Amino acid sequence: MTELKKSLRLVDGLAMVVGITVGSGIFRTPGLVAARLGRPGLTFVAWILGAGLALLGALCFAELTTRLPQAGGKYVYIREAFGRRGAFVVGVMESLAINGAAIAAIGVAAAEFLIRLAGWSPALAQAVGAGFVALFTAINLLGVQSGRWVQNVVTAAKILALGGVVVIAFARGTGAGWHGALAEAPHGWAVWGALAAASPAVIWTYYGYPDLAKIAEEVVDPGRTLPRLFLGGLAIVATLYLLLNAAFLQVLPIEQIAASKLVAADVATAILGASGGAVVAALALLVVLASLNGNVFVTPRVLFGLARDRLAPARLAEVNAGGTPWVAMLLVGAVAIALATTGTFEWLIGLAIVWILVIDGWAVLALFRLRRREPIAPFRVPLYPWVPLALFAVYGALFVGTAVAQPVLIVEAVAVLVGVYALSWTTR
């Protein structure tokens, strides 16, 4: 069997995009962003700019997915616009590099939260993270229904719980974080460099909406449903993130936020004591596991699409009785487990963001070629061509900024890209 069933409706899709996006980032990255920017107002600006950039991306991907609602997402657009070799590079990078690193990073973050709850040694983070990846790979191997059910339940629970954190923070907080600044806070032109340095963490936290493209083939009535999922899911996520960051600043001083690896738990500890911090650490674990489940669910669809197009071994297109591309899922799980056992959270998301800038930029270029070839589509980007041009320009600037700030990371990321491109010459 090499076909995927159309079984995902609007509620399922919203649960998937919100569940994937609202994960480790909103718990792990606010401290990183605050440390880079040093002032509460500037920190909040970074999150607003991140939402704006994500909106540009969501509009572009809404048109791309409705044009080509096929399993695999970005590689499909590259295949149609630039040919099979480019499709191979994008497909392998998406499934095994970007999402492999993302799944590993999320697994490690989940392990950090469990370790905090259980009082275990931090040295266990990588091993426990690999165990989480293996667990959710096994759950999704059972079939689409089990993966979808888990996603819907945990996403609903975490939205309610995070909303509770916001309410409590505003009810009990004193506004401590809105005043003051770090001694090393940037000023003048240095602000732009600091925003660029903080941007990978913000982009990572908002990133998740493009993964809808991987499951477009399984969405009922894709022409109507997919744009609603992209824009509706992003609206939910952006509103939640801005409220949470405001809630953090309502309770904790900027110095404590900048030093925190789990800001929400520190907020709860400040208001409710140690028991409140433990409750929110448990909530963080739930949130991250929902994101982990969603990423494990969607990623094998890319390898499935590659194999069905004869750009990867045919066995990767095999689908089990539960509707899961099981061989592809096993491969993705194995790669993510290996990365989880060898990498830290910061290193993994750094690599993933560099690859995202390249691959998503390439997908935006595909939109220009596809639009020129066929102007009509179920959904069309408003203010074309300025929206995709703006997105491409921002991604290019961020890539250059990262190359200046972290040249070793760029060399590592580009080396993998070059290796995959060399491997593409084995395809026909």
N, C-alpha and C positions, 0 to 999 in steps of 0.2 A: 504493500500500500504506500503510495507516494503523493497522497492528497491530504490537505488539512481541512477540517470541517468548519463551516461558517457557524459559529456558536456563541461568539462574544457580542453582547449587546451594550447599550450605552452605559449602564451601571457597571458592568464587568470592565469595560474599557476605562471608565473613570477611576475605578478601584485600582486598575493596573497602573495607570500613569501617575496617580497620586501616590500609590504604594511604592512604586519604583523611585520616584523623585524625592519624597519626604523620607529620607533614610538617615544614614550616618552623618551626612553633611550638616544638617541644622543643629546637631548636638556637638559635633567635633570642630566645625569651622568658625563659629562666631568668635571664639577666642583668638584664632589665628588672624582673622580680619581685624579685630580690635587691636591686636598687638602691632599689626602693620600700620594702621591708620592713626591710632592713639587718641582720637577725639570722638565723642559720641555722635555729634552731628555728621562728621565725615564717614563714620562707620555706617550710619543709617543711609547716607547717600549711596554708598557702595551697594547696599542691598536693593535700593530702588533702581540703580543703573543695571544691576543684574537682572531684575525683572523685565526691564525694557529690552535688554539684549535677548532674553529668552522669548519675549513676544515676537521679535523679528524672526527668530528661528522657527517658532511655532507656526507663523504665517507661511513661511517658505515650505516647511515640511508638510503642512496641510495641503498645499497644492501638489507637491510631489507625490504624496501618498494617494490622493484621489485620482491623479493621472495614472498611476501604476500601483493599484492595490494588490501587491503580490508579496508573498513571504520573502523575507530577506532584507527589505528596507533599502538602505542607501546603495548597496551594490547593484540593485535593480536599476536605479536611476543612472548610475555610472555606466552600466552595460548598454543601456539604450542610447546614452549620449556620447560615450567615448569608446565603447567596445569591450570585448571580453577580457582582455588582459587587465585593464583598469578595474573591471568588475571583480576579478580575482583578488587583486591587491586590497580593495576596499572590503570585500567580504571576509577575507582572512584577518585583516586588521580589526574589523568590527567585532568578530566573534571571538577570536582567541587573544588578541592583544588588548584592545580597549575594554571590552566587556570581561575578558579574563582578569585583567587588572582590577576592574571595578568590582567584580564579584569577590575577588580576594580581599580588596580593601574593606569592603562592607563586612565580610566575614571576620576580619581582624578587629574592626570597630565593635562588632557584636561581642567578640571575645573580651575586649577591654571592659565593656559594660558588665558582662557576667562576672569577670574577675573582681571588679569593684564591689559587686553585690556579695560575692561569695568570700571575699577576703583572700583570694588565692594570690600566688606570685605572678607579677607582671610578665615574667619570663615565659609563662604558658600561653601568652596571647596568640602567637602564631599557630601553635598546635591546636588550640581550641577553635581558632578561626577556621582552620582546615576542616575540623570536625563539623562545624556548622555548614560549610559548603557541601560536604558529603551528605549531611542529613537532608538538606533541601533538594539536592540532586535526586536523592532516593524518593522523596515525596512527589516530585514532578515526573519521575519515571512512571509512576502509577497511572498517569493520564491527565488530560486537560481538566476534567471535572475536579480532581483533588487539588490541583494547583490553583484553579480558579476559586474554589471554595475557601481555601486557606487565605488567598489574597483578599477576597471580599470581607471576610470576618476581621482579619487583623487590621486592614485599612480603616474600616469603620471604627474599631476600638481605638486606634491611635489618634484619629481626628478628634474624637470626643475627649480623649485624655489630654491632648495638647491644648485643646480649647479650654479645658479645666485649668491648666497651668497659666494660661493667659489671664483668665478671670481672677484667679487667686493672686497673681502678681499685681494686677492693677488694684485689687481690693485692699491688699496689705502692704504694698510697696510704698516707699517714701520719695521716689524719684532720684535716688542716690547716684545713678549712673549718668544722668543728664548734665551733671556739672563736673568740671575738672577735666584734666587731660594728662596723658603720659608725658614724662619729661622729654622723651625723644620723639614726640609727635611731629610729623612733617609740616613745613610751612612753605608758602610760595610755590615755586615750580616743582619743589620736591613732592608736593601733594600728588601730582600726576604720576610720578614714578611709584609712589606708595600705592595708589589705586591700581596701577598695572601689576604690582607685586601681590596685591590682595586678590586680584581678579580670578586666578585659578581656583581658589577656595570657594568664591562666590559662584563661579560658573559650575563647578562640580556640584554645589548644593542645589542649584536650579536644574541641573541637567538630568534628564530622564524622559522628557516628552518625546524626543526623537525615537525612543524605543517602541513607540506605537507603530512605527513603520514596519517593524519586524513581524508584527502580527496582523497587518492590514488584511491579509488574505482570509483571516478567520473572523473578521468583523462583519456583522449583518448590516446590509445596506451601507457600504463604505462611503459612497458619494455624499450622503447626508450625515452619517455618524462620525466619520473621521475628523472633519473640521470642528465639530462640537467637542470631541474628545481633546483635541489639541488645545483649543482656546479655553474650554471650560475647565479642563484639568489644570492648565497653567494659572488660571484665575484663582482657583482654590489654593494652589500651592503658594502663589505670590502673596495673597492675603494672609495666609497662615504664617509665612516667614516674616513679613513685616510686623505683624502683631507679636510674634514671639520675640523678635529683636527689641521691640519697644518694651515688652514685658521684662526682658533681661535688664535693660537699662533702668527700668522702674525700681528694681530691687538692688542690684549690685553696682558698686563703683566700677568705673572703667578699668582700673588697675586689676581688680579681681576677675573681671570678664576676660581681659587679655591674658591672664595666667591660667585660665581654666581649660581643661580638656573635656568637661561635661558641664556646660554652663547651666542647663536646665536643672540638673540635680543640685548644683550649688545654690541656685535660686530657691529651690524647695527647702534646702537645708537652712538657708538664712531665714525663711519665713516659718517653717514648721519644725525645725530641728532635724536631728539625724534620721529619724524615721521618715520624714518627708523626702529627704535626699535619697534614701533607699527606694522609696516608692517611684520616684522619677527615674532613678537608674534602671529600675525594672521596666518602666515605660519606654525608656530609650532602647532597651534591649528588644522590646516588642516592635517598636518602630523600625529598627534596623533589620530585624528578621523579616518584616513585611517587604522591605526593599530588596533584601537578599532573595526572597522567594520570587518576586517579580522579575528580577534580572536573570535568575536561573530559568524561569519560564520562557522568556522571550528570546534569549541569546541563541539557542540551538536552531531557531528558525532561519538564521542567516546561513549556517552550514547546510541545512536542509535545502534552501533555495539554490545554493552553489552546486550541490550534488545533483539536484534535479535538472540544472542547466548544463550538466556534464563539465563543470569547472572544479569538481572535487570528487573523491571516490564515491561510487554509486551507493555504497552501504550507508552513507551519511543521510540519504534520503529515505531510509526505511522508517516507517511509522508503525508504532505498536497498536494493539487493540484499543488502548485508551486515548489514541489520537496524538501521542507524543513522538517526535522524532528522536527515538531512544539512543541510537548510536551517536548522533550529534551531541545529545545531552551528556552522554558519558564522556565524550572527548572534552567538551567545555568544562565539565566538572573536574576532570583530571588536571587540565591546565590551570584552572583557578586554585585548586588545592596546592599544586606545586608553587604557584606564586605566593599564596598565603603563608606557606611555611618558610619563605625566603625573604619577604619584603615587609617594610614598615608601611603604615597608613600613608604618611606624607609622600614617600617615594612612589608608591603605587598610584596615588591620585595625580602626582606630578606628571608621570609618564602618560597616564590616560588622557589628561587635558591636552598635552602636546599633540598626541595622535588625533584627538577630537578636532583641534583647530585645523589640522591638515585635511582630514577626511570630510568633515562638515563643510569646509571651504570648497572642496572639490564637488560636493553634492549641490552647493549653491550655484556653482558654475554650470552644472548639468541642467539646472532649472532654466537658465538662459537659452541653452541649446534646444531643450524640449519645448519651451514656449515658442521659439521661433519656428520650430517644425510644425507644431499644432497649437494655434492660439487658444482654442476652446478647451475648457476643463470644467469638471463639476465644481471646483473651488479655485478662484484666481486670487493671487496675492494683491491686496490693494496697494496703491501708490507704486506700482511696478514701473520702472526697474529700481526705484530708489531704496525700497526696503531690502531686497537681496544685496544691492550694492553696499548699503550701510553695514549689513551683517558681515559681508566678505571683508570690507575695509577694517572693521573692528577686529576680526579674527587675525587678519594679517598683522595689524599693529601689536596684538597680544603675542603673536609668535615671535616677532622681532624683540619685543620687550623681554620675553622669557629667555631668548637667546643671549641677550646682554646680561641678564641677572643670573641665569643658571645654565651656563654653556655646557657643562658636563651632562646635564639632563637632556639637553637638545641633541648632543652627540649620541647618547644612548638611544633616544627615540628615533632619530634619523637612521641609525645603523639597522634597527629592526625594519624600518620601512624599506631600506635598500635591499635587505635580505629577502623580504617578501616579494619585492619587485623582481629580483633575480629568479626567485622560484616561479614567478608567473610565466616565465618563458617555457616552462614544462607543459603549459596548457595549450590547447588548440583553439 
